[in-house]
Amino acid sequence: MTKTFKIGETALGGTIKVVIPKTLTNIRIDVISTNHITRSSCDAPYLINQYIYYSFDRIRIERDLFQIVSGYWSDQILKWITNKWQIEIPKNII
């Protein structure tokens, strides 16, 4: 499952991409720059930073999100992760 949050000015880089594989082995958050001013030689978006979590540790994820996005977007991203994580757990148990 992948969701891209195009946040704009309130996020470092402007775009946050969250990836949760179907196996629920990890959660990956990519901080992608869509600001072409910082890298004038290349117009394509590029990866600024990547966070990988090998378990659903809400406190660590929330702490890292607060460093790159506003409180509102941090809450929205955490809600999406929590929702997707809980939906997939029963499917994997069966």
C-alpha positions in Angstrom: 0.0 0.0 0.0 1.4 3.4 -1.0 0.1 6.8 -0.3 1.6 10.1 -1.5 0.9 13.2 0.5 1.5 16.4 -1.6 1.7 18.8 1.3 3.6 21.8 -0.2 5.2 24.4 2.0 4.3 22.9 5.3 6.5 19.9 4.7 10.2 19.5 4.2 10.5 18.9 0.5 6.8 19.2 -0.2 5.9 15.6 -0.7 5.7 12.7 1.8 5.4 9.1 0.4 4.4 6.3 2.8 4.8 2.7 1.8 3.5 -0.3 3.8 4.2 -3.7 2.1 1.5 -6.4 2.2 3.7 -8.5 4.4 3.7 -5.8 7.1 7.4 -6.2 7.6 8.1 -2.5 7.7 6.9 1.1 7.2 8.8 3.4 4.9 8.4 7.1 4.8 10.1 9.0 2.0 10.7 12.7 2.1 10.7 13.8 -1.6 11.7 17.3 -2.8 9.5 18.9 -5.4 11.1 22.2 -5.0 13.2 22.8 -8.2 15.0 25.9 -6.7 17.2 23.7 -4.4 18.5 21.6 -7.3 18.4 23.6 -10.5 20.3 21.1 -12.6 17.6 18.5 -12.4 13.9 19.0 -12.7 12.9 15.6 -11.5 11.8 15.1 -7.8 14.5 13.5 -5.6 14.7 11.8 -2.3 15.8 14.0 0.6 15.5 11.5 3.5 14.0 8.1 4.2 12.7 6.6 7.4 12.2 2.9 7.8 10.4 1.3 10.8 10.4 -2.4 11.3 7.4 -2.3 13.7 4.5 0.0 14.3 6.1 2.2 16.8 3.7 5.1 17.0 5.9 7.3 19.2 9.0 7.0 17.0 7.0 7.7 13.8 5.2 10.6 15.4 8.5 12.1 16.6 10.1 11.9 13.2 7.0 13.2 11.4 6.9 16.3 13.7 10.4 17.1 12.4 9.4 17.2 8.8 5.7 18.2 8.7 3.2 20.3 10.7 1.1 18.8 13.5 -2.0 18.6 11.3 -0.2 16.6 8.6 1.6 14.4 11.1 -1.8 13.4 12.5 -3.2 12.8 9.0 -0.3 10.5 8.0 -0.4 8.6 11.3 -4.2 8.1 10.9 -3.6 6.6 7.5 -0.8 4.3 8.7 -2.8 3.2 11.7 -5.9 2.5 9.5 -3.9 0.5 6.9 -1.9 -1.4 9.5 -5.0 -2.5 11.3 -6.9 -3.5 8.2 -4.0 -5.8 7.0 -3.4 -7.6 10.3 -6.6 -9.7 10.2 -6.0 -10.7 6.6 -2.5 -11.9 7.4 -3.6 -14.0 10.4 -6.2 -16.1 8.4 
